[in-house]
Amino acid sequence: MYWTRNHFKAVLQRQKERIEAVNTRFDKRKDLSKHTGDKPEFDFPELSAIEQKRLKARIKLKIQKDNFKDYLLFIIIFLVLFIAFYFFMN
């Protein structure tokens, strides 16, 4: 292929267009992330200090129950694997 001056200019022009297309795509993302509109307001109920403490206690209790179930499941799986290993070795 012969490199003429017009062909070389066309190659440079296509390269510039590709770079501009990429840059505009990223600029659009930046514009979307800098949205300065009003933030949505949610209507959450106001909790008193006592209700907050009760809620925290319920959440802690639920987490403790879930952790206990996880530990129990781990121990059962470990025992089953240990027993299976013991029988296969004998």
C-alpha positions in Angstrom: 0.0 0.0 0.0 1.3 3.4 -0.9 1.2 6.0 1.8 0.0 9.2 0.2 -0.4 12.4 2.0 -4.2 12.2 1.8 -4.2 8.7 3.2 -2.0 9.8 6.1 -4.3 12.7 6.9 -7.3 10.4 6.9 -5.6 8.0 9.3 -4.8 10.9 11.6 -8.4 12.2 11.4 -9.9 8.8 12.3 -7.5 8.5 15.2 -8.6 12.0 16.5 -12.2 11.1 16.1 -11.7 7.9 18.1 -10.0 9.8 20.9 -12.7 12.4 20.9 -15.4 9.7 21.1 -13.7 8.1 24.1 -13.2 11.4 25.8 -16.8 12.5 25.3 -18.0 9.2 26.7 -16.0 9.7 29.9 -17.1 13.4 30.1 -20.7 12.3 30.0 -20.1 10.0 33.0 -18.4 12.8 34.9 -21.4 15.1 34.2 -23.8 12.4 35.5 -21.8 11.9 38.7 -21.8 15.7 39.4 -25.6 15.9 39.5 -26.5 18.8 41.7 -30.3 18.2 41.9 -32.3 17.8 45.0 -31.6 14.7 47.0 -34.7 12.5 47.7 -36.0 12.8 51.2 -37.3 9.6 52.9 -40.0 9.6 55.5 -38.4 7.5 58.2 -40.2 7.4 61.6 -38.5 9.2 64.4 -37.5 6.8 67.2 -37.1 7.7 70.8 -34.0 6.7 72.7 -35.7 3.8 74.4 -37.0 2.5 71.1 -33.5 2.8 69.6 -32.1 0.7 72.4 -34.7 -2.0 71.9 -34.1 -2.0 68.2 -30.3 -2.4 68.7 -30.9 -5.1 71.3 -33.1 -7.0 68.8 -30.5 -6.7 66.1 -27.7 -7.9 68.3 -29.8 -10.9 69.4 -30.6 -11.8 65.8 -26.9 -11.5 64.9 -25.9 -13.7 67.8 -28.5 -16.3 66.8 -27.2 -16.3 63.2 -23.6 -16.7 64.4 -24.6 -19.6 66.7 -26.3 -21.3 63.7 -23.2 -20.8 61.6 -20.9 -22.3 64.3 -23.3 -25.2 64.8 -23.4 -25.9 61.1 -19.6 -25.7 60.9 -19.2 -28.2 63.8 -21.7 -30.6 62.3 -19.9 -30.5 58.9 -16.6 -31.0 60.6 -17.8 -34.0 62.6 -19.4 -35.6 59.5 -16.2 -35.2 57.5 -14.1 -36.5 60.5 -16.3 -39.6 60.8 -16.3 -40.2 57.1 -12.5 -39.9 57.0 -12.2 -42.3 60.0 -14.3 -45.0 58.3 -12.5 -44.7 55.0 -9.1 -45.1 56.6 -10.1 -48.2 58.5 
